[in-house]
Amino acid sequence: MINRRKFLTAAAAASGAALVGKLMPTARAIGASSEKIVPVSTGKTESFNPPSGWKGYKPVITPNGLTLPWKMVGGVKVFHLIAEPVTHEFASGLVAECWGYNGRVHGPTIEAVEGDRVRIYVTNRLYSPTTVHWHGVLLPSGMDGVGGLSQAAIQPGETFQYEFILKQHGTLMYHSHHDEMTQMQLGMMGLFVIHPKNASDNPPDRDYAIMLSEWKVEVGARRPDPNEMTDFNIFTMNARSFPGTQPLLAKVGDRVRIRLGNLSSMSHHAIHLHGYHFKVVETDGGEIPKEGQWPETTTIVPTGSTRTIEFTAYEPGDWAMHCHMLHHIMNQMGHQFGNVIGVNTKELNQKIRPLIPGYMVMGQHGMGDMGEMHMTVPPNSIPMVGGQGQYDYITMGGMFTILKVREELPEDGSDPGWYESPPGTLAQVAAEEDLKRDGIELSKDSSQANALLFNEENLCGVIPSASKIVTARVKTH
Ligand SMILES: [Cu+2]
């Protein structure tokens, strides 16, 4: 039986290079690409200060992103989006040829106020037609941006003009609505935040905006593959993968709002925040009445929607915030290897190396090996997991970031560094006298880590006895 994916591959092969070349550039076609090389967008967080005298709202912070500048012309708020190829860095070591807006992937966050009349120019600097759809915004049908249905596509070199009055407030999005599969999987999307008219009444102390998305970037390739349907390998917050994600900062007592939008091709994301209970206060359909909100630690953000969460940051610390779909907190490579957890791979390596010099079977102790061993990764790719934390290697990548809550924060908004746990509040190796007091007896040989046995013997298929797993080390004074 031929599935849809195989069918598409077969169809593309059958119809030949001419069709492929016309429809979309593939990783292989990169060499022949006529795209202009632009500076690499590295996801630096930048703020935009509204023109002086403007008192409309407290601007959002887009970590690793930017708010689109605007100006007032005759009472209209004027924006200019430029659709163009962007060389984008997902995390240090992985750069890809994406499509975005104004030199950014994703596009800058558009911010306005309920009641504003906005005029948004869209210039197409791609070599493909495009349109922009204002996702969730209530507007006239002819401004909705669906190519062919609500308007003609914007041809390369053309500039279109969208104009409408914002009748609502909330966290909305914008994205290409022409050849959606290609253009959105190459990065053409952004957030559209509309503040309420009375936004200055009770703004949160910290207002963050994060777009969730997923990508397929073959190891070593520079072009995200828009044909991918299931096997995505880069999961991003504002188009950055951990350790490339910028931490969110808050001061103890701050009311924090985090706006989450999801325009992944195929996935919903279960965003989980450690250390707090939050409430979902808003979707892209509007505010949720107080009586309808309930406490949560995880919220599903379905693709094509937004969820806004709020909480008060009472507990200082370094708190993880990440997707709870476990393969969404991994980077590239993970799906390429056989499962060798618990297998002594020493002999296997020795047998394969004469054939493939330097070959190494990976993942003997689980996938944490990948980062910890500081293995060299293939050119233009990032390790499957994480980055160095304060205490150990953080064995997550992808859709993972850190909420840093502190009594005091640096004035300039810079990263305060790692959290120092007060005495008595940090998990550590158990002390011998504590074990004794609490009647926990460990057999003599159990102080030998089971992991050591794994290294010395071929344990393939053998399930170690529970007693051998209990402790890896015992702290002695
Ligand atoms: Cu996810």
Boltz pocket constraint, residues with backbone or C-beta under 6 A from the ligand:
constraints:
  - pocket:
      binder: B
      contacts: [[A, 235], [A, 267], [A, 268], [A, 269], [A, 270], [A, 323], [A, 324], [A, 325], [A, 328], [A, 399]]
      max_distance: 6.0
